[in-house]
Amino acid sequence: MARAEKVAAVAELTERFQTSAGAVLTEYRGLSVAQLGELRRSLGDNATFAVVKNTLTKLAASEAGLADELTGLLTGPSAIAFVQGDVVEAAKGLRDFSKANPFLVIKGGVLEGKGMTPEEISKLADLESRDVLLARLAGAMKASLSGAAATMTALPVQLARLLAALQDKLAAAAPAGPAADQAPAAVAGAGQPPGGEAASGGEPAPAGTAAPSAGPGEG
């Protein structure tokens, strides 16, 4: 490969490392061209799978600031899955294909600039995809909104019941009526003789008897 081609290849790999969400390094020794094509199709839009030269990839990893994470993995026939879409779906595609085709060996990779072991990539593949999580979030939000709508609908009914109960309570606490207002007056008049005031001395004066008038000198 001419120097200019090497420089261009390193620049392209460096850009892919920098712009991808993640990169998974694999060994593909023993896989046929047809199997590699099947792997690329299984990854879909989530990742692109490319066979790379170790020497050029080490230079690109160094320029991308990923030398510590990737240099030790670049041994033997190497291919890299550059992840542009859902990293979980990409990890699932690689893991499932490697189970069906043991010649594909996942050696490790990087995610958002952080190194990942094969075990961590396998755990990533066990997670739910972004689409599933978004669907669950949408369902939860829909359920919350439905619950809020039901609560708002029930408020007028509850308010009417509360007002009715309050009215019943006020009616029960109100005075019995006019008869109750007159009762104290009747009690106050009890014990007085017919016709008005009680006679002085405690007994009424005899009928037809005039009270003696005061004589001269009496006062």
Secondary structure as the mmCIF struct_conf table of DSSP 4:
data_model
#
loop_
_struct_conf.conf_type_id
_struct_conf.id
_struct_conf.beg_label_comp_id
_struct_conf.beg_label_asym_id
_struct_conf.beg_label_seq_id
_struct_conf.end_label_comp_id
_struct_conf.end_label_asym_id
_struct_conf.end_label_seq_id
HELX_RH_AL_P HELX_RH_AL_P1 ARG A 3 THR A 19
BEND BEND1 SER A 20 ALA A 21
STRN STRN1 GLY A 22 GLU A 27
TURN_TY1_P TURN_TY1_P1 ARG A 29 GLY A 30
HELX_RH_AL_P HELX_RH_AL_P2 VAL A 33 LEU A 43
TURN_TY1_P TURN_TY1_P2 GLY A 44 ASP A 45
BEND BEND2 ASN A 46 ASN A 46
STRN STRN2 ALA A 47 VAL A 52
HELX_RH_AL_P HELX_RH_AL_P3 ASN A 54 GLU A 63
TURN_TY1_P TURN_TY1_P3 ALA A 64 GLY A 65
HELX_RH_AL_P HELX_RH_AL_P4 ALA A 67 LEU A 70
HELX_RH_3T_P HELX_RH_3T_P1 THR A 71 LEU A 73
BEND BEND3 GLY A 76 PRO A 77
STRN STRN3 SER A 78 VAL A 83
BEND BEND4 GLY A 85 GLY A 85
HELX_RH_AL_P HELX_RH_AL_P5 VAL A 87 ALA A 100
TURN_TY1_P TURN_TY1_P4 PRO A 102 PHE A 103
STRN STRN4 VAL A 105 LEU A 111
TURN_TY1_P TURN_TY1_P5 GLU A 112 GLY A 113
STRN STRN5 LYS A 114 MET A 116
HELX_RH_AL_P HELX_RH_AL_P6 PRO A 118 ASP A 126
BEND BEND5 LEU A 127 LEU A 127
HELX_LH_PP_P HELX_LH_PP_P1 GLU A 128 SER A 129
HELX_RH_AL_P HELX_RH_AL_P7 ARG A 130 ALA A 173
BEND BEND6 ALA A 174 ALA A 174
HELX_RH_AL_P HELX_RH_AL_P8 PRO A 178 GLY A 189
TURN_TY1_P TURN_TY1_P6 ALA A 190 GLY A 191
HELX_LH_PP_P HELX_LH_PP_P2 GLN A 192 PRO A 193
TURN_TY1_P TURN_TY1_P7 PRO A 194 GLY A 195
BEND BEND7 GLY A 196 GLU A 197
HELX_LH_PP_P HELX_LH_PP_P3 ALA A 198 ALA A 199
HELX_RH_3T_P HELX_RH_3T_P2 SER A 200 GLY A 202
BEND BEND8 GLU A 203 GLU A 203
HELX_LH_PP_P HELX_LH_PP_P4 PRO A 204 PRO A 206
TURN_TY1_P TURN_TY1_P8 ALA A 207 GLY A 208
HELX_LH_PP_P HELX_LH_PP_P5 THR A 209 ALA A 214
TURN_TY1_P TURN_TY1_P9 PRO A 216 GLY A 217
#
